[in-house]
Amino acid sequence: MTQHFKPNSVAGRDVATHLHSQTNPKRFEEQGPLIVTRGEGIHVFDDAGKSYIDAMAGLWCASLGFNNARLAAAANRQYAELGFYHTFFNRTHEPATNLAETLVALTGMKGGKAYFATSGSEANETMVKLAWVYHTVRGKPTKRKVIARDRAFHGSTIAAASMCGLTFMHREFGLPIPGFLHTLCPDPYRGMLAGENEEQFADRLALELERLILREGPDTVAAFIAEPINAGGGIIVPPSSYFAKVQAVLDKYGVLCLDDEIVCGFGRTGNWFGKETVGMRPHMMALAKGLSSSYFPISAVVLAPEIYDAVNSFNKQGGSFGHGFTNSGHPVGVAVALETIKIYEEMNVVEHVRKMGARLKGHFEAMAQRYAMIGDVRGSGLMLGIELVADRATRTPFDPALQVGLTFDQIAYEHGLIGRCMGDTLGFSPPLIVTEKDVDQIAERCETSLKVLEGRLTRK
């Protein structure tokens, strides 16, 4: 099974000992790992010295590239001063205080609080637990259910994975657990009915959400969670009126709005936060990935004042908030996050992303005129998707057995481009530091790969 790898090689030892996330075990045993040895800006290099443009910023996260000297220096300075301390039992340190203050101001959650964790999954689960506390304090302890959307991704821990609307996150583990529900994905390209426009589609989505709440019972539903732009489910940009219509339903039945900004936050969509791009009005926001450019595992929840007031009220008899992670507010993590935000501000990240995103999307739209297999180009800022189809006129998808998206990924890899296929949707979410030259190279390598793919499909 692993005999073609030298036993003492990195590949051989990795195959022998390492269980990889989101990886087919059998295929991995046969093919082995891509060994990444170093990074330089938007590029990563393998152990043979080959260079790749990582046009997914790793996992939507390395916003400042793969070897930012300022972030390394910020971490080193903090390690030298205070390498670890916790934030339990009234403890803090100045970097944690500074980052909490910064995030409350930056997100516009006036009068709110910031809570720190170490992953997006933890942040999303924290929002769920806080929603339960909020409703309990308000005399509605039965409001426990959480509604997410089909094709959503919200993390890998038990509650976070239950909120995912993706079967591959559920099938091995008997998920979702009871109390986690799903409503329709706001995908105009795949979801609209014949003769339906986007406004009517948004009306239907809001109506279906309301019907779900009524079927379950409004006094059982605690919260609705959504990414502003659905990332892992195919880079789905909802109709412009979608969140306003959804918010009206949530307000009507006292259901909290939870904003998963883990991918969309910190400039990715062409605004500081995705909620601004789509018009969300959340009670809580989960932040990660771009918070530290993933140079340190850190996440945060920013909560509105009424959520904090509920936690305060629940413990008014002298109890303590019964939640926490060892590395919440890790001093090195918050120091890196503070430096990351400082760099975003200096580079005018919002304006830069809008400019580079428009340029890259323009390239993709031009490709759509040359390649009939491109059915849809969509996205916002530097979060873009290309959906490949067998027939553009009818939007007929390719036969899944052809694995068209995966084949593109493999071809692109051969041409030094790392993207991400989500079914037959090709995802591009490059580091936010991309230049015009970088954007043009991404487009050039994408088109070269599409041309090879087209040839293979024609032969088939």
C-alpha positions as CSV (number, residue, x, y, z in Angstrom):
1,M,0.0,0.0,0.0
2,T,2.8,2.5,0.8
3,Q,5.8,0.5,-0.6
4,H,6.5,3.1,-3.3
5,F,7.3,5.7,-0.7
6,K,10.7,5.5,0.9
7,P,10.0,4.5,4.6
8,N,12.3,7.3,6.0
9,S,11.0,10.0,3.6
10,V,8.6,12.7,4.7
11,A,6.0,11.3,2.3
12,G,6.4,7.8,3.6
13,R,6.3,8.8,7.2
14,D,3.3,11.0,6.6
15,V,1.3,8.3,4.9
16,A,2.2,5.9,7.7
17,T,1.2,8.2,10.6
18,H,-1.0,11.1,9.6
19,L,-4.8,11.2,9.2
20,H,-5.6,14.2,7.0
21,S,-8.7,16.5,7.1
22,Q,-11.0,16.4,4.1
23,T,-8.9,13.8,2.3
24,N,-9.8,10.4,0.8
25,P,-7.7,7.9,2.9
26,K,-7.3,5.3,0.1
27,R,-6.3,7.9,-2.5
28,F,-3.9,9.5,-0.1
29,E,-2.2,6.1,0.6
30,E,-1.7,5.7,-3.2
31,Q,-0.7,9.3,-4.1
32,G,0.9,10.6,-0.9
33,P,1.1,14.2,0.2
34,L,1.9,17.5,-1.5
35,I,4.8,18.6,0.8
36,V,4.9,22.4,1.1
37,T,8.3,23.6,2.3
38,R,8.0,27.4,2.2
39,G,5.9,30.4,1.2
40,E,6.7,33.7,-0.5
41,G,3.9,36.2,-0.9
42,I,1.0,34.5,-2.7
43,H,3.2,31.5,-3.7
44,V,4.0,28.3,-1.9
45,F,6.8,25.8,-2.9
46,D,6.8,22.1,-2.8
47,D,9.8,19.9,-1.8
48,A,10.9,19.7,-5.5
49,G,11.1,23.5,-5.6
50,K,8.0,23.9,-7.8
51,S,6.1,27.2,-7.3
52,Y,2.3,27.5,-7.1
53,I,0.1,30.5,-6.9
54,D,-2.2,29.5,-4.0
55,A,-5.4,31.2,-5.3
56,M,-7.3,30.0,-2.2
57,A,-5.1,31.7,0.4
58,G,-4.7,28.2,1.9
59,L,-8.2,27.7,3.3
60,W,-9.6,31.1,2.5
61,C,-7.4,32.5,5.2
62,A,-3.8,33.6,4.5
63,S,-4.9,37.1,3.6
64,L,-1.4,38.6,3.9
65,G,0.3,35.8,2.1
66,F,2.5,33.0,3.4
67,N,5.6,34.7,4.9
68,N,4.7,38.1,6.3
69,A,7.7,39.4,8.2
70,R,5.7,41.9,10.3
71,L,3.4,39.1,11.6
72,A,6.4,36.9,12.4
73,A,8.0,39.8,14.3
74,A,4.8,40.6,16.2
75,A,4.6,37.0,17.3
76,N,8.3,36.9,18.3
77,R,8.0,40.1,20.3
78,Q,5.0,38.7,22.2
79,Y,6.6,35.3,22.8
80,A,9.6,37.1,24.3
81,E,7.4,39.1,26.7
82,L,4.6,36.7,27.6
83,G,4.4,33.4,25.7
84,F,1.1,32.2,27.3
85,Y,-1.5,33.3,29.7
86,H,-5.2,32.6,30.0
87,T,-8.3,34.8,30.4
88,F,-10.2,32.7,32.9
89,F,-10.9,34.0,36.5
90,N,-10.7,37.7,35.8
91,R,-7.3,37.5,34.2
92,T,-6.3,39.5,31.1
93,H,-3.3,41.1,29.5
94,E,-3.1,44.3,27.5
95,P,-3.0,42.7,24.0
96,A,-6.3,40.9,24.7
97,T,-7.9,44.1,25.9
98,N,-6.6,46.0,22.9
99,L,-8.0,43.5,20.5
100,A,-11.4,43.3,22.2
101,E,-11.7,47.1,22.0
102,T,-10.6,47.1,18.4
103,L,-13.0,44.4,17.3
104,V,-16.1,45.9,19.0
105,A,-15.3,49.2,17.2
106,L,-14.4,47.7,13.9
107,T,-17.5,45.6,13.6
108,G,-19.9,48.4,14.6
109,M,-21.3,46.3,17.5
110,K,-21.5,49.4,19.7
111,G,-21.7,48.7,23.4
112,G,-21.0,45.0,22.7
113,K,-18.3,42.6,23.9
114,A,-15.7,40.4,22.3
115,Y,-15.1,36.8,23.3
116,F,-12.0,34.9,22.1
117,A,-11.6,31.3,21.0
118,T,-9.1,29.4,18.8
119,S,-11.1,28.2,15.8
120,G,-14.1,29.1,13.6
121,S,-15.9,26.0,14.8
122,E,-15.5,27.1,18.5
123,A,-16.7,30.6,17.6
124,N,-19.8,29.3,15.9
125,E,-20.6,26.9,18.8
126,T,-20.1,29.8,21.2
127,M,-22.7,31.8,19.4
128,V,-25.2,28.9,19.8
129,K,-24.6,28.6,23.5
130,L,-24.9,32.3,24.0
131,A,-28.2,32.2,22.1
132,W,-29.5,29.6,24.5
133,V,-28.5,31.7,27.5
134,Y,-30.2,34.8,25.9
135,H,-33.5,33.0,25.5
136,T,-33.4,31.3,28.9
137,V,-32.9,34.7,30.6
138,R,-35.9,36.1,28.7
139,G,-38.1,33.3,30.0
140,K,-38.0,31.2,26.8
141,P,-35.8,28.2,27.7
142,T,-37.5,26.0,25.0
143,K,-36.0,28.2,22.3
144,R,-33.1,25.9,21.5
145,K,-33.3,25.0,17.8
146,V,-30.9,26.5,15.3
147,I,-31.7,27.0,11.6
148,A,-28.9,27.0,9.0
149,R,-29.1,26.7,5.2
150,D,-28.5,23.9,2.7
151,R,-25.0,23.8,1.3
152,A,-23.7,25.9,4.3
153,F,-20.4,25.2,6.0
154,H,-20.0,26.3,9.7
155,G,-17.2,24.0,11.1
156,S,-16.3,20.5,12.1
157,T,-17.1,20.2,15.8
158,I,-20.4,18.5,16.7
159,A,-22.8,21.5,16.8
160,A,-20.9,23.4,14.0
161,A,-21.0,20.3,11.7
162,S,-24.6,19.9,12.5
163,M,-25.2,23.4,11.2
164,C,-23.5,22.5,8.0
165,G,-25.8,21.8,5.1
166,L,-23.4,19.4,3.4
167,T,-23.9,15.7,3.5
168,F,-20.1,14.9,3.5
169,M,-19.9,16.6,6.9
170,H,-22.7,14.4,8.3
171,R,-22.6,10.9,6.8
172,E,-19.8,9.3,8.9
173,F,-21.0,10.7,12.2
174,G,-24.8,10.4,12.3
175,L,-25.2,14.2,12.1
176,P,-27.0,16.6,12.4
177,I,-27.9,16.1,16.0
178,P,-31.5,16.9,16.9
179,G,-32.4,20.6,17.1
180,F,-30.3,21.7,14.0
181,L,-32.5,22.4,11.0
182,H,-31.9,23.6,7.4
183,T,-33.7,25.8,5.0
184,L,-33.2,26.6,1.4
185,C,-29.8,27.8,0.0
186,P,-30.2,31.3,-1.6
187,D,-28.6,30.3,-4.8
188,P,-30.1,32.3,-7.7
189,Y,-28.3,30.3,-10.4
190,R,-29.6,26.9,-9.2
191,G,-32.5,27.8,-6.9
192,M,-34.8,30.1,-8.9
193,L,-37.9,28.6,-10.6
194,A,-38.8,29.1,-14.2
195,G,-40.1,32.6,-14.7
196,E,-39.0,33.7,-11.2
197,N,-36.9,36.8,-10.7
198,E,-34.5,37.4,-7.8
199,E,-36.9,39.5,-5.9
200,Q,-39.6,36.7,-6.1
201,F,-36.9,34.1,-5.3
202,A,-36.0,36.1,-2.1
203,D,-39.7,36.3,-1.2
204,R,-40.0,32.5,-1.5
205,L,-36.9,31.9,0.6
206,A,-38.2,34.1,3.4
207,L,-41.6,32.4,3.2
208,E,-40.0,29.0,3.4
209,L,-38.0,30.1,6.4
210,E,-41.2,31.4,8.1
211,R,-43.0,28.1,7.4
212,L,-40.2,26.1,8.9
213,I,-40.3,28.3,12.1
214,L,-44.1,27.8,12.3
215,R,-43.8,24.0,11.7
216,E,-41.3,23.7,14.5
217,G,-43.0,26.2,16.7
218,P,-41.6,29.7,17.2
219,D,-41.1,29.0,20.9
220,T,-38.6,26.3,20.0
221,V,-36.4,28.2,17.6
222,A,-33.4,30.1,19.0
223,A,-31.4,31.3,16.1
224,F,-30.7,31.5,12.4
225,I,-27.0,31.2,11.2
226,A,-25.6,32.3,7.9
227,E,-22.5,33.3,6.1
228,P,-23.1,36.6,4.2
229,I,-21.8,34.8,1.1
230,N,-21.9,31.1,1.3
231,A,-18.2,30.0,0.8
232,G,-17.7,26.2,0.9
233,G,-21.1,25.5,-0.7
234,G,-20.1,27.1,-3.9
235,I,-19.5,30.9,-3.3
236,I,-23.2,31.7,-3.3
237,V,-24.2,35.4,-3.4
238,P,-27.8,35.8,-2.3
239,P,-30.3,38.1,-3.9
240,S,-29.8,41.7,-2.8
241,S,-33.0,41.8,-0.8
242,Y,-32.6,38.4,0.8
243,F,-31.3,39.3,4.2
244,A,-33.7,42.2,4.7
245,K,-36.6,39.8,4.1
246,V,-35.1,37.1,6.3
247,Q,-34.5,39.6,9.1
248,A,-38.1,40.6,9.0
249,V,-39.1,37.0,9.6
250,L,-36.5,36.5,12.4
251,D,-37.7,39.7,14.1
252,K,-41.3,38.6,13.9
253,Y,-40.6,35.4,15.8
254,G,-37.8,36.5,18.2
255,V,-35.1,34.5,16.5
256,L,-31.5,35.7,16.8
257,C,-29.4,36.3,13.7
258,L,-25.9,34.8,13.9
259,D,-23.3,36.0,11.3
260,D,-20.6,33.6,10.3
261,E,-17.9,35.9,9.1
262,I,-15.1,33.4,9.3
263,V,-14.4,33.5,5.5
264,C,-16.1,36.8,4.6
265,G,-14.6,39.0,7.3
266,F,-11.7,41.4,7.1
267,G,-12.1,42.7,3.6
268,R,-12.6,39.5,1.7
269,T,-15.9,40.5,0.0
270,G,-14.9,44.1,-0.7
271,N,-16.1,45.5,2.7
272,W,-14.6,45.1,6.1
273,F,-17.3,42.5,6.9
274,G,-19.6,40.5,4.7
275,K,-22.6,41.8,6.6
276,E,-22.1,45.2,5.0
277,T,-21.9,43.5,1.5
278,V,-25.3,41.8,1.9
279,G,-27.1,43.9,4.5
280,M,-27.2,41.6,7.5
281,R,-28.1,42.9,11.0
282,P,-26.7,40.3,13.3
283,H,-26.9,39.9,17.0
284,M,-23.5,38.1,17.0
285,M,-20.6,37.7,14.6
286,A,-18.0,34.9,14.5
287,L,-14.6,35.9,13.3
288,A,-11.5,33.8,12.4
289,K,-9.2,33.1,9.4
290,G,-8.5,36.7,8.3
291,L,-8.4,37.9,11.9
292,S,-4.8,36.8,12.1
293,S,-4.3,35.9,8.4
294,S,-4.2,32.4,10.0
295,Y,-0.6,33.1,11.3
296,F,-2.0,32.0,14.7
297,P,-5.1,29.9,15.5
298,I,-7.5,32.5,16.9
299,S,-11.1,33.3,16.6
300,A,-13.6,35.7,18.2
301,V,-17.3,36.3,18.8
302,V,-18.5,39.9,18.9
303,L,-21.8,40.1,20.6
304,A,-24.4,42.8,20.9
305,P,-25.1,44.4,24.3
306,E,-28.3,42.4,24.9
307,I,-26.5,39.1,24.5
308,Y,-23.9,40.2,27.1
309,D,-26.6,41.5,29.4
310,A,-28.2,38.0,29.3
311,V,-25.0,36.3,30.4
312,N,-24.6,38.9,33.2
313,S,-28.2,38.4,34.3
314,F,-27.9,34.6,34.3
315,N,-25.0,34.9,36.7
316,K,-26.3,37.7,38.9
317,Q,-26.5,35.3,42.0
318,G,-22.7,34.9,41.9
319,G,-22.2,32.2,39.3
320,S,-19.5,32.3,36.6
321,F,-19.9,32.1,32.8
322,G,-19.5,28.4,32.3
323,H,-17.7,28.4,29.0
324,G,-14.1,28.7,27.9
325,F,-11.1,27.4,26.1
326,T,-7.5,27.2,27.4
327,N,-6.1,29.4,24.7
328,S,-8.9,32.0,24.6
329,G,-7.2,35.3,24.2
330,H,-3.8,33.7,23.8
331,P,-1.3,36.7,24.1
332,V,0.6,35.7,20.9
333,G,-2.6,35.2,18.9
334,V,-4.1,38.6,19.9
335,A,-0.7,40.3,19.2
336,V,-0.7,38.8,15.7
337,A,-4.3,39.8,15.1
338,L,-3.7,43.3,16.1
339,E,-0.7,43.6,13.7
340,T,-2.8,42.0,11.0
341,I,-5.6,44.6,11.4
342,K,-3.0,47.4,11.4
343,I,-1.6,46.1,8.0
344,Y,-5.2,45.9,6.6
345,E,-5.7,49.5,7.5
346,E,-2.4,50.7,6.1
347,M,-3.0,48.9,2.8
348,N,-6.6,50.3,2.6
349,V,-7.7,46.7,2.3
350,V,-11.3,47.4,1.3
351,E,-10.4,49.6,-1.7
352,H,-7.6,47.3,-2.8
353,V,-9.9,44.2,-2.7
354,R,-12.6,46.0,-4.7
355,K,-10.1,46.9,-7.4
356,M,-8.4,43.5,-7.6
357,G,-11.6,41.6,-7.3
358,A,-13.2,43.6,-10.2
359,R,-10.1,42.9,-12.3
360,L,-10.1,39.1,-11.6
361,K,-13.9,38.9,-12.1
362,G,-13.5,40.7,-15.4
363,H,-11.0,38.1,-16.6
364,F,-13.4,35.3,-15.6
365,E,-16.4,37.0,-17.3
366,A,-14.3,37.4,-20.5
367,M,-13.4,33.7,-20.3
368,A,-17.1,32.9,-20.1
369,Q,-17.4,34.3,-23.6
370,R,-14.7,31.9,-24.9
371,Y,-15.7,28.7,-23.0
372,A,-19.2,27.4,-23.4
373,M,-18.7,25.2,-20.3
374,I,-18.7,28.3,-18.0
375,G,-22.3,28.6,-16.8
376,D,-21.9,31.2,-14.1
377,V,-19.3,33.6,-12.8
378,R,-20.2,35.0,-9.4
379,G,-18.8,36.4,-6.2
380,S,-17.8,39.7,-4.5
381,G,-14.4,41.2,-3.8
382,L,-11.7,38.5,-3.9
383,M,-14.2,35.7,-3.3
384,L,-15.1,34.4,-6.7
385,G,-16.6,31.3,-8.3
386,I,-16.9,29.8,-11.8
387,E,-19.6,27.1,-12.2
388,L,-18.9,24.7,-15.0
389,V,-21.9,23.1,-16.8
390,A,-22.5,20.6,-19.6
391,D,-25.1,22.9,-21.3
392,R,-25.1,26.7,-20.6
393,A,-28.5,27.3,-22.2
394,T,-30.3,24.8,-20.0
395,R,-27.8,25.0,-17.0
396,T,-27.5,21.2,-17.2
397,P,-24.7,20.1,-14.9
398,F,-22.0,17.6,-15.9
399,D,-22.4,14.0,-15.1
400,P,-20.9,13.7,-11.5
401,A,-19.0,10.6,-12.6
402,L,-16.9,12.9,-14.8
403,Q,-15.6,14.7,-11.7
404,V,-15.1,17.8,-13.8
405,G,-14.3,20.2,-11.0
406,L,-11.7,17.8,-9.5
407,T,-10.2,17.2,-12.9
408,F,-9.8,21.0,-13.3
409,D,-8.1,21.2,-9.9
410,Q,-5.6,18.5,-10.9
411,I,-4.9,20.2,-14.2
412,A,-4.5,23.6,-12.5
413,Y,-2.1,22.1,-10.0
414,E,0.0,20.8,-12.9
415,H,0.1,24.4,-14.2
416,G,1.1,25.9,-10.8
417,L,-2.3,27.1,-9.7
418,I,-4.1,26.0,-6.5
419,G,-7.8,26.6,-6.5
420,R,-10.6,24.7,-4.9
421,C,-13.4,22.7,-6.5
422,M,-16.8,22.6,-4.8
423,G,-18.5,20.0,-7.0
424,D,-18.1,21.7,-10.4
425,T,-17.8,25.2,-9.0
426,L,-14.2,26.4,-9.1
427,G,-13.4,28.7,-6.1
428,F,-10.8,31.5,-6.1
429,S,-10.1,33.4,-2.9
430,P,-6.5,34.6,-3.2
431,P,-4.5,36.4,-0.6
432,L,-5.7,40.0,-0.3
433,I,-2.2,41.3,-1.1
434,V,-2.5,40.3,-4.8
435,T,-1.3,42.8,-7.3
436,E,-2.6,43.4,-10.9
437,K,0.2,41.2,-12.2
438,D,-0.8,38.4,-9.7
439,V,-4.4,38.7,-10.7
440,D,-3.5,38.4,-14.4
441,Q,-1.4,35.4,-13.7
442,I,-4.2,33.7,-11.9
443,A,-6.5,34.3,-14.8
444,E,-3.9,33.1,-17.3
445,R,-3.2,29.9,-15.5
446,C,-7.0,29.3,-15.0
447,E,-7.6,29.8,-18.7
448,T,-4.8,27.5,-19.7
449,S,-6.2,24.8,-17.4
450,L,-9.7,25.3,-18.8
451,K,-8.4,24.8,-22.3
452,V,-6.8,21.5,-21.3
453,L,-10.0,20.4,-19.5
454,E,-12.1,21.3,-22.6
455,G,-9.8,19.1,-24.7
456,R,-10.2,16.2,-22.3
457,L,-13.9,16.5,-22.2
458,T,-14.2,16.7,-25.9
459,R,-12.2,13.4,-26.3
460,K,-14.4,11.8,-23.7
